[in-house]
Amino acid sequence: MADSSTQSIIIGAAPDRVTAVICDFAAYPEWTDAVRHTEVVEEYEDGYASQVRFTIDAGVMADEYVLAYSYAEDLSRIEWHLVAPSKMQKSQRGSYDLVGNPDGSTTVTYTLEVDLSVGMLGMFRRKAEKVIMDTALKQLKRRVEAPGAAH
């Protein structure tokens, strides 16, 4: 099974603004470099996505897959897992944990565990995970803090 990697970043916005950006799956292609297309396949009764199809192209890795999402009642945690193996992935589990800070910012902790279908040496896989997570968090921060970001 894949090892889990974790990274955190502080975003200059309240948790509800960060959550709004994370949960706006249709907008991912606008701000996430590797995501080419998203489609909400299923929603919960409250309107939050329960399953989302992603089409990604990160140069060396192109893939299409469906993630199933679950949410903490207060939206302080958003979790997902791969519904079925894809061309590139045997499994994927991840989460965002959001903690509001006294200064109005939010600490976002991103945890990701991916088991690839293609062989990759451990040190290269860990480096790739670090780059993917670092890029994802920086892009999330830029999107949330951008003037006119979703509120």
WOFEN-V310716 format. One record per residue. RES is the residue in one letter. PSI is psi in whole degrees, -180 to 180 (999 if undefined). NEAR is the number of other ideal C-beta (glycine too) atoms within 10 Angstrom. D_FIRST is the distance of its C-alpha to the first C-alpha in Angstrom with 1 decimal. Layout:
res-><RES RES>
psi-><PSI PSI>
near-><NEAR NEAR>
d_first-><D_FIRST D_FIRST>
//
This chain:
res-><M A D S S T Q S I I I G A A P D R V T A V I C D F A A Y P E W T D A V R H T E V V E E Y E D G Y A S Q V R F T I D A G V M A D E Y V L A Y S Y A E D L S R I E W H L V A P S K M Q K S Q R G S Y D L V G N P D G S T T V T Y T L E V D L S V G M L G M F R R K A E K V I M D T A L K Q L K R R V E A P G A A H>
psi-><154 151 155 140 146 139 153 157 151 127 133 61 159 156 -37 -34 -40 -45 -42 -41 -45 -40 -5 72 -34 -28 -7 -43 -22 -28 -6 115 -45 -20 119 -35 144 151 122 116 -38 149 154 170 -29 1 -11 145 135 -29 135 132 131 138 118 152 102 36 -86 -18 115 139 160 132 164 130 140 131 148 154 140 151 -38 9 22 -11 131 122 155 161 155 128 -44 152 145 -174 -38 -17 135 -40 158 131 141 170 154 127 127 129 121 137 155 -28 5 -5 175 133 121 123 123 123 133 137 116 132 109 148 -26 144 139 130 143 -46 -35 -39 -44 -40 -43 -44 -43 -45 -44 -47 -44 -46 -46 -46 -42 -40 -39 -47 -47 -42 -46 -40 -5 143 134 15 159 137 999>
near-><8 16 12 13 18 13 16 13 16 14 22 14 21 17 20 12 18 28 23 17 22 20 18 16 18 12 15 20 16 9 16 17 13 19 19 15 13 20 13 15 14 11 13 12 6 7 8 16 21 16 16 22 15 20 15 20 14 16 7 8 15 13 17 14 18 16 21 16 22 13 19 12 6 9 17 15 15 20 16 20 14 18 15 9 13 18 11 18 18 14 16 21 17 20 19 22 16 21 14 15 13 5 8 11 17 23 15 24 15 19 16 21 17 20 15 17 12 10 6 11 8 8 8 9 17 13 12 17 19 13 11 18 19 13 14 21 19 11 17 20 19 12 20 22 15 12 4 5 16 15 9>
d_first-><0.0 3.8 6.7 9.4 12.8 16.1 19.6 23.0 26.3 29.7 31.3 35.1 35.2 34.9 31.7 33.3 33.9 30.3 29.1 31.6 30.2 26.5 27.6 30.0 27.6 30.5 31.4 28.0 29.4 32.3 30.4 26.9 27.3 24.5 25.1 27.7 28.0 26.9 28.0 27.8 27.2 27.7 29.2 29.6 33.2 33.5 32.8 29.3 26.9 24.5 23.0 23.4 23.1 22.5 23.7 22.7 24.1 23.0 24.8 22.1 19.9 21.5 19.9 20.9 18.8 19.5 18.1 19.1 20.5 21.7 24.1 25.4 29.0 30.3 27.8 26.6 23.0 21.7 18.2 16.6 13.9 13.8 16.2 15.4 13.6 15.9 17.2 14.9 11.8 9.5 8.7 10.2 11.1 13.9 17.1 20.5 22.4 26.1 28.6 32.3 34.1 37.9 38.9 37.7 34.6 31.0 28.0 24.9 21.5 18.7 15.1 12.5 8.8 8.5 6.5 9.7 11.4 13.4 12.7 13.2 13.7 11.9 15.2 16.0 12.8 13.5 17.2 16.6 14.7 17.6 20.2 18.8 18.8 22.1 23.7 22.7 24.1 27.2 27.9 27.5 29.9 32.3 32.4 33.0 35.6 37.4 41.0 41.1 37.4 36.6 38.0>
//
